[in-house]
Amino acid sequence: MEHTADIVIIGSGIGGSSLAYSLADTGRRIVILERGEHLRDTPEARDDIAIFQNGFYRSSEEWLATDGESFLPGNYYYVGGNSKFFGAVMYRYRQEDFNPRDHMGGRSPGWPISYAELEPWYERAEILFGVRGDARQDPTEPPRNRPYRYLPVPDEPAIATVRQRLLQAGIHPASLPLAIDIDAWLRRAKTGWDAFPNTGAGKIDAEVGPLTKALEHPNATLITGANVQRLVTDASGRRVMAAVFIKDGVELSIGADVFAVAAGAVQSAALLLRSSTSVYPNGLGNSSDQLGRNFMNHNTTAMLAIDPFRRNTAVYQKTLGFNDFYNKDPLGSFPLGNVQLLGHITGNILKANAPLLPRWLAGLVARNCYGWFLTSEDLPNPESRVTIRNGRIVMNWVRNNMGAHETLIRRTRAVMREAGFPVVLTRTFGRKTTSHQCGTARLGSDPNTSVVSPDCRSHDIANLYVTDASVLPTSAAVNPALTIAALALKAGAAIRAM
């Protein structure tokens, strides 16, 4: 065995890096295996044509749909994971999200833990990621022991005007909780941060926040370019002994006392499925047959609200959202979802999504539009799943609750028109939008219906943890990043107590 450690963490995204941070001061030898490399600061990092039209940073890895068709899922593989490109919104799940809820498309199950149990870990995660916000503005904000430590990112003048227009339309706009150092971001270039790579310290992503702090300890080590192939167990099949990975074309292995899988909802499930044994022939730690199942990805739509008579002068734009339809449709009885600003839309970004649109027209529309991102919960479904076929990932995302999402689109369109935006355009996203993948190794108290315990430990394998979005039993309808971090910090406390 080429390497040994006390704790091996697979993946350096939000879950893996937060776990590493939580354990770094124990003195235990921690090794983080990351298949990607560090992002380099190049001109493409703020080039909207390179990013949005040419896919400069996207992986060429292809997955299979159930019909056998290959597609590019759009995942990123870098140190820091997908958080290097995230919009930096770090909402807490709402208190209602932890309880069973009836939706237009079915029933969402409750969590095995309450919001109150996770609240202290939410607070720690907000401090770790430097989240800036104001909990007093949003009527759906869950109870909290302390206010945000940092004030919200300020609205630009154009966005302050949008806030007032929404208030006049009867909406409750609220500052987004953002993991952003706005001065550091704007020093590099005057762009938005939504979907732009973080090659500096402007976004407090997984690398800038917890990973950097973890690696300040001499007992924590990061190995990049390490593509983990499988986990190897002892003769009993009930304890992981090693992770086998390929680096620079050479197969290597590393042993440890504790292993944590945090490669993302799809890749973590795929790794455990590939690590099947005679004891667990359907995937390591899969006695429940739930591994890979209940895949969720949110139902999402981009909306352009256009005011032909007023130019949008914002640079970064993404400071505002509202949850007026989150818990209940005012004209119905079901939850609908979240609405938040996208980063500033340029003509080049528009053209990436509408290639036939003339460049001059795309630029004209972009000057007068405000982009919004609408999110509705998709419900866990055992038939919505990740499997492996001849070594390749097969994705069968079974969408549901689309009626609620379509209602959210209608309600939001009406709000925008009431707020003085007469032209409203929409585009609903599909399987290539991968920023909110979750649910393939759900946590629960019952080993027959879940993969990991409420502390993210495998029900079957005593020294195996999963600490990424895989464990989320529901997707809620807000960005999952903060919840992933909070659960990883909670899991770290459980490992420390071992």
C-alpha positions, -999 to +999 in steps of 0.1 A: +000+000+000+016+033-012+000+056+013-016+055+048-036+080+068-060+081+097-088+097+077-092+097+039-117+121+023-127+116-013-136+150-029-127+186-020-161+202-026-182+218+001-189+185+019-154+171+018-136+204+026-159+212+055-153+177+069-115+182+066-117+215+083-137+201+112-111+174+118-079+192+110-071+203+146-073+168+159-038+159+148-050+129+129-034+124+095-060+135+069-056+130+032-080+145+007-081+129-027-093+152-055-096+141-091-092+176-104-064+202-102-063+238-090-080+264-112-055+286-129-061+323-132-062+329-169-080+354-191-108+329-197-118+332-160-138+364-168-145+358-205-182+352-209-177+337-244-151+312-232-172+302-202-208+302-215-204+296-253-172+275-255-176+256-222-139+262-215-140+248-179-165+220-184-155+184-183-156+163-214-169+133-194-201+118-208-228+100-190-255+078-204-293+084-204-314+053-199-320+051-237-282+047-241-277+082-255-246+099-243-247+135-229-224+160-213-237+166-178-218+198-173-201+189-140-168+205-129-138+187-115-114+211-098-101+216-063-131+230-045-156+210-067-186+227-082-184+254-056-157+271-077-185+281-101-215+284-077-236+315-073-224+317-036-260+316-023-260+298+011-296+296+023-307+276+053-334+251+045-366+264+059-379+249+091-409+234+072-385+216+049-376+192+077-412+180+081-433+158+058-449+182+033-477+178+007-468+191-027-488+194-059-468+164-072-468+142-041-456+141-006-421+150+005-409+128+035-396+144+067-360+143+079-347+121+106-334+152+124-352+185+131-342+220+120-334+228+157-308+200+157-291+213+126-293+250+136-260+252+155-242+236+126-259+261+102-244+289+123-209+273+123-211+269+085-222+305+079-192+317+099-169+293+081-180+306+047-183+342+057-220+343+047-234+378+045-271+384+051-300+399+070-325+374+084-351+401+092-361+407+056-375+373+047-408+361+063-398+325+057-365+327+075-362+299+101-354+306+137-318+313+145-299+318+177-279+347+164-281+372+135-257+369+106-222+379+116-217+399+084-240+425+067-255+417+033-238+425+000-253+459-009-277+463-038-263+482-068-285+513-077-303+494-105-311+465-081-322+488-053-348+501-078-359+466-086-363+460-048-386+490-045-406+479-075-412+445-060-422+460-027-448+481-045-460+449-062-467+434-028-436+411-026-411+407+002-377+410-014-348+400+008-310+402+005-296+369-006-273+351+020-240+352+000-205+338+006-189+367-012-160+391-005-174+417-030-143+439-029-120+410-037-142+398-065-145+432-082-107+438-080-101+410-105-127+422-131-161+439-133-184+409-138-209+389-119-199+358-101-227+335-109-212+305-129-179+324-133-149+305-119-134+317-087-097+320-094-090+343-065-107+349-031-138+367-042-161+338-036-158+320-003-161+286-019-150+252-006-113+258-014-111+295-003-130+287+029-127+254+047-100+237+026-075+264+029-080+265+067-077+227+069-044+227+050-029+252+074-025+222+097+006+200+089-014+168+094-038+176+065-027+168+029-044+173-005-035+150-034-048+164-067-053+144-099-064+114-079-093+097-095-107+072-071-118+039-087-131+018-059-130+012-021-116-021-009-129-039+022-115-065+046-124-102+044-156-096+062-167-070+037-179-047+065-149-024+069-131-003+043-094-009+042-082+012+012-092+035-016-077+027-050-070+057-072-053+065-105-028+094-105-007+102-136-017+069-151-005+048-122-029+029-099-022+036-063-039+028-030-042+044+004-053+028+037-070+046+066-091+040+097-120+062+085-131+069+049-155+097+039-170+099+004-177+134-008-174+133-046-209+147-053-243+130-055-237+112-088-200+104-084-203+093-048-231+069-057-211+056-087-180+050-066-200+030-040-218+010-067-184+002-083-171-010-049-195-039-046-184-070-027-198-105-022-214-092+010-228-062-008-232-073-044-254-043-053-229-017-041-209-011-010-231-004+020-263-010+000-282-035+021-312-012+017-311-011-021-314+027-018-279+036-030-282+056-062-319+060-058-340+091-050-318+113-072-330+149-072-318+180-092-344+207-086-369+220-112-354+252-124-361+280-149-343+311-160-366+341-164-357+374-182-377+404-170-373+432-195-380+469-191-376+484-226-374+519-211-348+515-184-313+502-188-299+477-163-266+492-152-257+465-126-224+448-127-228+418-104-266+420-098-271+389-077-281+403-043-319+398-042-345+371-040-379+364-026-398+335-010-433+347-011-444+315-028-421+292-010-444+277+016-478+283-001-493+294-033-514+324-024-540+312-049-537+275-038-524+254-010-491+239-021-455+251-018-441+265-051-405+276-046-378+302-045-370+331-068-336+348-069-316+370-092-291+355-115-258+372-121-258+400-146-268+387-181-246+398-210-254+395-247-228+367-249-245+347-222-278+351-239-264+340-272-249+309-255-285+298-247-300+311-280-274+305-307-297+317-335-303+351-318-283+378-337-255+392-316-268+428-319-302+417-307-288+397-278-268+427-267-299+449-269-320+426-248-293+421-222-289+459-217-325+461-205-331+427-188-329+413-153-323+376-150-341+355-124-336+319-113-367+300-102-364+268-082-390+243-071-385+211-051-384+178-069-395+149-047-375+118-039-385+089-062-367+055-060-369+052-098-350+084-102-316+069-099-279+066-108-266+032-120-235+018-136-235+001-170-202-014-183-184+010-160-202+041-172-226+063-152-263+060-163-286+088-152-323+083-150-337+115-136-374+111-132-388+146-129-418+153-108-437+182-092-435+201-124-471+214-119-459+234-090-429+247-109-451+258-138-474+275-113-443+293-098-434+305-133-469+319-138-470+336-104-435+351-109-443+363-144-474+381-130-452+397-103-427+409-129-454+425-150-469+441-119-435+455-111-432+472-145-415+446-167-439+441-196-417+415-215-410+383-196-392+354-212-385+319-197-364+288-203-368+257-182-336+237-176-331+199-180-305+173-170-275+194-181-280+218-152-262+200-125-255+225-097-280+210-073-277+173-077-286+154-045-302+125-028-285+093-039-273+081-004-301+095+017-297+098+055-323+082+078-328+064+110-341+032+094-313+011+077-340-005+055-349+028+038-317+048+039-280+045+033-265+065+061-274+075+096-283+110+108-245+115+114-238+105+078-222+072+087-230+041+066-256+018+083-236-012+070-199-001+071-187+012+105-158+033+092-175+047+061-192+082+059-208+101+031-206+139+035-220+156+004-254+163-013-259+125-017-273+123+019-300+149+015-334+131+020-352+160+003-341+188-020-362+216-006-363+245-030-333+266-020-296+262-028-282+232-009-247+243-003-251+255+033-270+224+043-243+202+029-216+221+049-237+220+081-242+182+078-205+177+071-195+197+102-220+176+122-205+144+108-171+157+118-182+160+154-193+124+153-160+113+140-141+133+166-161+115+193-151+081+180 
